[in-house]
Structure formats: C-alpha cells, structure tokens
Amino acid sequence: MATPVPLRSDFDTNTHRQAARRSRDASQTRRLLAQATIYEGGTRSDAAKVGDVTRQIVRDWVVRFNAEGLDGLLDRKSPGAPSRLGPDERQALAGKLEAGPIPAVDGVVRWRLVDLAQWVFEEFRIPISVQTLSRELRAMGYRKLSARPRHHAQNEFELDAFKKNFLTALAKIAASEAAGKPVEVWFQDEMRVGQKNPITRRWAKRGTRPSAPRDQRTASAYLFGAICPKRGAGAALVMPRCDTHAMACHLAEISRNVASGAHAVVLLDQAGWHMTPKLPIPHNITLMPLPPKAPELNPVENLWQFIRDNWLSNRIFQSYDDILDHACRAWRNIEAQPWRIMSIEMRQWAHGF
C-alpha cells in the first residue's frame, strides 16, 4: 500500500470546519469535512466515508491540498485533449480566412467549416472535425458575422484620404466660416418609412421558423434625421418626399438645434437635393459632402438600423398618418437616449479620440 501522506501542519480542524461553512462550492465543502475528520484523529477510511469516496481519492485530495491550500480542493475543469493545430497551422489558417476564397479555384464564394477542414487536411495532413475546427476558430477570435455591403465602384483610397484629412478640413472651417466659434460635427441622412416594412431577426426555438406580418402596400414617408454625436443631440423632420424644399426645412431645423454661439459642420452624402445651389443654407451651418458611394462613413446609417430593429420593423402601418406617428415616436425614443446616440455615432476619425 502507498505510504500515507501527512496533512500540512498550518491548518487544523477548526480552520477546515470554518472554511466549510463559508464555502459556496459543495464539492469543496465535502473535501474540507473529510480532511477535518483526519485532523481530529480519524483514519483515511473514516475520511473516505465522510467524503463518500475511496481512500485513493482522499489521498489525491491531500496531495492537492498540501500543494495549493484550500484552493486545491475546488473542482477543476479538465484541460481536455491537446489542440490538433499548432502555431504554424493556426497562422496559415488565419491567412486563408483573411484572404477569402477564390470562386474559380476554390469553388465557393465564402468559407464553410467543411471547406476549411478539407483544406487543413490537404495542407497539413491533419484530420479535424468541423466541430473541433469551429472551437479552434472561436479561440482565435473569429466569429461568423454578417458582411457589411460595399458599393462595387467604391474608391477605398478616397475614403482613407477623407478620414485622414478630416480634422485638418475642420480646422480650416473653424478659422474661416465659423469665425473662431466652437465647431460641432453633425451627420445627416434620410430613411424611408413605409408599409413595405422589413422583417428582423427574432428569438425562437431551433428548428422552427417564426413568422412576422408583412404588408405589400406602398404608402411611405421620409424621416430626415441629423445627430451631433458629441452632444448626443439630434434634429429631425418627417417629410412626404425627398427634395430641395424638404432638405431646406431640415437644415433650418438643424440650425435651431445647434448650440448657442456654435457653428455646425454637417456631413452628408451627395444626393441631388443636398448639393443643389438652390438649397438655402443657414448662417451657422457648413455642408461637407462625404465621398461618393461610401454610406459607411455616415453613422446615421447605423442609427437607422437600430431604429428599424427596435421600433419600426415587424409592423403593419394602417395609413399614412400611422406612418407619421410611428416615425415621430421612434425619433423621440432615440432623442431621449443621448448616451445611445453617442455610443452608436461617435467615430475616431471624426472626433479625434
């Protein structure tokens, strides 16, 4: 038989029973009471009866306790089998993911786990299941995410140049048109709200397909919205159509919401009703067009998505007035949450943080 392992001498029965009363881990409590029996002069067999285990397991507890103290009696998560992929294989897999598939060569337009598992086998002769590969990818920080749409004719260099030079352009406006006044950065955009309403994702049991109402009628209105992320402020109008008159009314509304004594630089896309020389521009506003085909530079797009997902989708609008009521209510909801506007809309390239 194995030689008995003595318990460490810096603990005793009292410390063990007090620790057992404080413990919130049932397994640790059982082990503490079993060892308290030994400190009281009981045998290993007595401790095994208290712990409802064999004497060999009591010996294992003692070895862990002597090495680590009370923490050694806590349950531990099994480390599991070692990873099938080493650092070199993970680096190559990450490069394959970042590069994406070549449809003519790989036969797919997006990587599936089964495709990547096949590639790992062909490249390294390592057989790996899709479940194991999924855990490996998650451990590497990858998730299966929805892709952000990008215009096919977008000039990425123009986008980078705009963001890089934005603060310099803002400083020039502050020194000229703003005449030394504080400058606020605003973003402006429009969203159609109508009876042909989108359907959003929703929680449901796996294997089912939840339903949501969908209208085929075409009545609609346009929510003109602008926000100042730094202040968490906004200004909006609901208009029947997008044209120069509607945009003029919206600029007047933004002008009224600019902080007293400040000048607003309003960033907006290059829609015709934004750029027309017929558009009257208030004295405390300067318009700055965003690069063409670059909606991702306008954070109001993210705000529209949040508003649709939470207050406008999955609804049937009975009439045009019903559309107006819901659009106005949705904007009031977001205006009442300035911290959310700041969270969704702040951009490092625009605010210099």
PyMOL commands that set and color helices and strands:
alter all, ss='L'
color gray80, all
select helices_A, chain A and resi 13-22+26-39+44-51+55-73+87-99+103-106+113-124+130-139+156-175+244-257+272-275+295-297+300-312+320-335+338-345+348-351
alter helices_A, ss='H'
color red, helices_A
select strands_A, chain A and resi 183-194+220-228+233-239+263-268+285-289
alter strands_A, ss='S'
color yellow, strands_A
deselect
rebuild
show_as cartoon
